[in-house]
Amino acid sequence: MTSMSSQYRIIAVCTGNICRSPMAELMLAEAIAAEGLAGAVVDSAGTTAYEVGRPIDPRAARKLTAHSIPSDRHVAREWQAEWFQSRDLILALDVDHFGWLQQAAPDRASLSKIRMLRSFDPAVAGRDPLDQGIEDPWYGGHADFDLTWTLIHAALPGIVAHVRAELARRPRPDGRHPGTAGQPVRSIS
């Protein structure tokens, strides 16, 4: 079993935690597992309590289900300040979440963990965070959730490569090569 200290913990953050961030969480967990990486834990939260306790938006669930990614266990929750310490990578889905997280960060170490999710997408990686956001699909229709899927999906290879590199740098208590098969990737939802 992998210890908590050797796990690489990632959290995706949006507004209410019912559309973008759970999609990112579940898509990323699936992508990491598909690469055979071990020792990563992925979860998500919202910057507000608007949707706490609610399930994933049905339109987000439909999109995930179309790609055989289950989402029925997701329950929306609000960001907790202690997660700045316990998460290794904090992925903001839009610029307002990015700014909110930066304002709330208690120290430089926490600030260094905050990234725009799309900063891992080569098409927009070097751009200003204002150009890396994913607009809230909640106000739209199915096409908006399709676009959200596409934008998150484009960043996944970059995030997976980042996780692979981070896991390779962490010692494993069982002596096995870090970042390879063993402890499965987990999504908290």
DOVEXBA-183413 format. One record per residue (C-alpha): residue in three letters; x, y, z; residue number from 1. Coordinates in steps of 0.2 Angstrom, whole numbers. Example, Ala and Ser with C-alpha at 12.3 -4.5 7.8 and 13.67 -1.06 7.14 Angstrom:
<keros>
<"ALA"; <62; -22; 39>; 1> <"SER"; <68; -5; 36>; 2> 
</keros>
This chain:
<keros>
<"MET"; <0; 0; 0>; 1> <"THR"; <6; 17; -4>; 2> <"SER"; <8; 29; 10>; 3> <"MET"; <0; 46; 10>; 4> <"SER"; <17; 55; 9>; 5> <"SER"; <21; 46; -7>; 6> <"GLN"; <5; 50; -15>; 7> <"TYR"; <4; 64; -28>; 8> <"ARG"; <-13; 73; -24>; 9> <"ILE"; <-21; 84; -37>; 10> <"ILE"; <-37; 94; -35>; 11> <"ALA"; <-47; 102; -49>; 12> <"VAL"; <-57; 118; -44>; 13> <"CYS"; <-72; 127; -51>; 14> <"THR"; <-86; 137; -44>; 15> <"GLY"; <-99; 125; -38>; 16> <"ASN"; <-91; 108; -41>; 17> <"ILE"; <-105; 101; -52>; 18> <"CYS"; <-98; 104; -70>; 19> <"ARG"; <-80; 108; -74>; 20> <"SER"; <-70; 102; -59>; 21> <"PRO"; <-79; 85; -57>; 22> <"MET"; <-77; 82; -76>; 23> <"ALA"; <-58; 87; -74>; 24> <"GLU"; <-56; 76; -59>; 25> <"LEU"; <-64; 60; -67>; 26> <"MET"; <-56; 63; -84>; 27> <"LEU"; <-39; 65; -76>; 28> <"ALA"; <-41; 50; -65>; 29> <"GLU"; <-46; 40; -80>; 30> <"ALA"; <-31; 46; -90>; 31> <"ILE"; <-18; 43; -76>; 32> <"ALA"; <-25; 25; -74>; 33> <"ALA"; <-24; 22; -93>; 34> <"GLU"; <-6; 26; -92>; 35> <"GLY"; <-3; 14; -78>; 36> <"LEU"; <3; 27; -66>; 37> <"ALA"; <1; 23; -48>; 38> <"GLY"; <1; 34; -32>; 39> <"ALA"; <-10; 48; -38>; 40> <"VAL"; <-26; 54; -30>; 41> <"VAL"; <-37; 66; -39>; 42> <"ASP"; <-52; 75; -32>; 43> <"SER"; <-61; 92; -35>; 44> <"ALA"; <-70; 106; -26>; 45> <"GLY"; <-79; 122; -28>; 46> <"THR"; <-74; 139; -23>; 47> <"THR"; <-92; 142; -16>; 48> <"ALA"; <-105; 132; -6>; 49> <"TYR"; <-118; 135; -19>; 50> <"GLU"; <-120; 117; -24>; 51> <"VAL"; <-113; 108; -9>; 52> <"GLY"; <-121; 90; -7>; 53> <"ARG"; <-128; 90; -25>; 54> <"PRO"; <-123; 77; -38>; 55> <"ILE"; <-114; 81; -54>; 56> <"ASP"; <-124; 91; -67>; 57> <"PRO"; <-134; 79; -78>; 58> <"ARG"; <-126; 86; -94>; 59> <"ALA"; <-108; 83; -87>; 60> <"ALA"; <-113; 66; -82>; 61> <"ARG"; <-120; 62; -100>; 62> <"LYS"; <-104; 68; -107>; 63> <"LEU"; <-93; 57; -96>; 64> <"THR"; <-105; 42; -98>; 65> <"ALA"; <-103; 43; -117>; 66> <"HIS"; <-84; 40; -114>; 67> <"SER"; <-88; 26; -101>; 68> <"ILE"; <-82; 37; -86>; 69> <"PRO"; <-94; 34; -71>; 70> <"SER"; <-99; 50; -61>; 71> <"ASP"; <-113; 44; -50>; 72> <"ARG"; <-103; 44; -34>; 73> <"HIS"; <-99; 63; -36>; 74> <"VAL"; <-105; 75; -22>; 75> <"ALA"; <-101; 93; -23>; 76> <"ARG"; <-91; 101; -10>; 77> <"GLU"; <-83; 117; -5>; 78> <"TRP"; <-64; 121; -5>; 79> <"GLN"; <-56; 119; 12>; 80> <"ALA"; <-41; 130; 17>; 81> <"GLU"; <-31; 115; 23>; 82> <"TRP"; <-30; 108; 6>; 83> <"PHE"; <-17; 121; 1>; 84> <"GLN"; <-5; 110; 12>; 85> <"SER"; <-12; 93; 7>; 86> <"ARG"; <-13; 95; -11>; 87> <"ASP"; <2; 94; -23>; 88> <"LEU"; <-6; 102; -38>; 89> <"ILE"; <-21; 113; -38>; 90> <"LEU"; <-29; 115; -55>; 91> <"ALA"; <-40; 131; -58>; 92> <"LEU"; <-53; 128; -72>; 93> <"ASP"; <-55; 147; -76>; 94> <"VAL"; <-47; 163; -72>; 95> <"ASP"; <-59; 168; -58>; 96> <"HIS"; <-54; 152; -49>; 97> <"PHE"; <-36; 155; -52>; 98> <"GLY"; <-37; 172; -44>; 99> <"TRP"; <-48; 166; -30>; 100> <"LEU"; <-35; 153; -26>; 101> <"GLN"; <-20; 164; -27>; 102> <"GLN"; <-29; 177; -15>; 103> <"ALA"; <-33; 163; -3>; 104> <"ALA"; <-16; 155; -3>; 105> <"PRO"; <-8; 156; 14>; 106> <"ASP"; <10; 156; 8>; 107> <"ARG"; <22; 155; -7>; 108> <"ALA"; <23; 136; -6>; 109> <"SER"; <4; 135; -9>; 110> <"LEU"; <5; 148; -23>; 111> <"SER"; <17; 138; -32>; 112> <"LYS"; <5; 123; -33>; 113> <"ILE"; <-9; 133; -42>; 114> <"ARG"; <-10; 131; -60>; 115> <"MET"; <-23; 134; -74>; 116> <"LEU"; <-28; 117; -80>; 117> <"ARG"; <-26; 122; -98>; 118> <"SER"; <-8; 128; -94>; 119> <"PHE"; <-4; 110; -98>; 120> <"ASP"; <-12; 111; -115>; 121> <"PRO"; <2; 115; -128>; 122> <"ALA"; <-10; 125; -138>; 123> <"VAL"; <-11; 138; -124>; 124> <"ALA"; <3; 134; -112>; 125> <"GLY"; <13; 149; -114>; 126> <"ARG"; <-2; 162; -114>; 127> <"ASP"; <-9; 173; -100>; 128> <"PRO"; <-21; 164; -88>; 129> <"LEU"; <-35; 175; -96>; 130> <"ASP"; <-33; 164; -112>; 131> <"GLN"; <-33; 148; -103>; 132> <"GLY"; <-50; 147; -95>; 133> <"ILE"; <-64; 136; -98>; 134> <"GLU"; <-81; 145; -97>; 135> <"ASP"; <-95; 138; -86>; 136> <"PRO"; <-105; 126; -97>; 137> <"TRP"; <-119; 127; -84>; 138> <"TYR"; <-127; 142; -92>; 139> <"GLY"; <-127; 133; -109>; 140> <"GLY"; <-132; 117; -117>; 141> <"HIS"; <-125; 100; -122>; 142> <"ALA"; <-113; 109; -135>; 143> <"ASP"; <-105; 119; -120>; 144> <"PHE"; <-102; 102; -111>; 145> <"ASP"; <-94; 95; -127>; 146> <"LEU"; <-83; 110; -128>; 147> <"THR"; <-78; 108; -109>; 148> <"TRP"; <-74; 90; -113>; 149> <"THR"; <-63; 95; -127>; 150> <"LEU"; <-53; 108; -118>; 151> <"ILE"; <-50; 97; -103>; 152> <"HIS"; <-45; 83; -114>; 153> <"ALA"; <-32; 93; -123>; 154> <"ALA"; <-23; 97; -107>; 155> <"LEU"; <-23; 79; -100>; 156> <"PRO"; <-7; 73; -109>; 157> <"GLY"; <2; 87; -101>; 158> <"ILE"; <-5; 84; -84>; 159> <"VAL"; <-1; 65; -85>; 160> <"ALA"; <17; 69; -90>; 161> <"HIS"; <19; 81; -76>; 162> <"VAL"; <12; 68; -64>; 163> <"ARG"; <23; 55; -71>; 164> <"ALA"; <38; 66; -68>; 165> <"GLU"; <33; 70; -50>; 166> <"LEU"; <29; 52; -45>; 167> <"ALA"; <46; 47; -52>; 168> <"ARG"; <54; 59; -40>; 169> <"ARG"; <46; 52; -25>; 170> <"PRO"; <53; 38; -15>; 171> <"ARG"; <41; 22; -13>; 172> <"PRO"; <41; 14; 4>; 173> <"ASP"; <40; -3; -4>; 174> <"GLY"; <56; 0; -14>; 175> <"ARG"; <47; -3; -31>; 176> <"HIS"; <51; 9; -45>; 177> <"PRO"; <40; 25; -42>; 178> <"GLY"; <26; 30; -53>; 179> <"THR"; <22; 12; -61>; 180> <"ALA"; <9; -1; -58>; 181> <"GLY"; <5; -5; -40>; 182> <"GLN"; <-7; 7; -31>; 183> <"PRO"; <-21; 12; -43>; 184> <"VAL"; <-25; 30; -46>; 185> <"ARG"; <-40; 35; -36>; 186> <"SER"; <-53; 48; -38>; 187> <"ILE"; <-62; 53; -22>; 188> <"SER"; <-79; 55; -31>; 189> 
</keros>
